[in-house]
């Protein structure tokens, strides 16, 4: 997973009216990159809309939770259980699934 993918899915989360998830994904993008996406107008737009929807405090908490991962420790896969089956999903797939995608 790349930072750009996480930030792109953050945009999808925002469109699906999930600003907290979008803020978390922006934090994952920063963790993957090793720094915030300085100068990227799409990321700036997503962040501004998240902050507007959540308020600065809630945005900062969600972003910081994801940003606490180091680049080497970003969760790449997650296991989910549906009935008796377990499936390994990438973090992006898990977030898309949570959005109904």
N, C-alpha and C positions, 0 to 999 in steps of 0.2 A: 504494500500500500504506500502511496506517496502522499506528501502533504497536499498536493493539488487535488487528489481524489477525495481526501477527507474534507477539504474546503468546498469542493463541488457538491458533495453529499450534504454539507451544512446548508448550502443554498436550497437543496431539495427539501431538507427538514424545515427550513423557513417557509417555503411555499406550502408545505403541509401543516403549517401553523404549529410547529414544534420548536419554538425559539430556544428553549433550554437545551434541547438535543443539538441544535445548530451551534450554540455557544460551545458546548462540549466538543463537538467535532472541529470547530475552529481551534480549540486548545490542542486537540490531537494533531492537527496540521502544524501548529507551531512546534509541538514536541518532535514531530518527524523531521521538520526542517532544522530544528535546533534554535529557531528564533521566530518571532512573529513575521507575518507576510507584509513587510514594509513596502508601501507604494503600490500594492495590488488593489485596483479600484473595486474589483468584485468582492474581495474579502472585506474591504472597508465598508462597502454597502451592506453586506451581510451583518457585519458587526454592529453597524449603526442601527439597523432594523431590529436586531436582537436586543440591543440596549434599550431601544424605545419600547419594545414589548415587555421586557423583563425588569427594567430598571438596572442601574449600574451594579448594585450589590449582587443581585441574582446572576447577572451575566458574569461578573468577576468570579463568583464562586464556581459556576459550571466550567468556565474557561480554566480556572486554576486547578480544578480537580483533574482535568485531562492533562493540563500542562505539567502536573506533578510527575508524569511519566518522563523518564529520560528517553532519548532517541532509541536507545537499545532496548528499552522496556515497554514500548508502546504495545498494547495488547493487539496482536495480529489476528488471533482467532478466539472464538468463544464457543463453548458448547451449549446447545440448547436441547431441551427434551420436549418432544411432542408425542404424547402417549407413551409407547414403549420404545420408540426410536430416538436415538441421539444423533445429532448432526453437528459437525464442526463447521462453523460459519466464520467468515472473516468479519471483523468489526463492522466494516461497511455493509455487508449483507445483513448483519444483525440489526443495524440501524435502519436500513431500508425496510426490513421485515417489520420493525416496530412502527414504521410509517405507513404500513399497508402495501408496500411495494414488493 
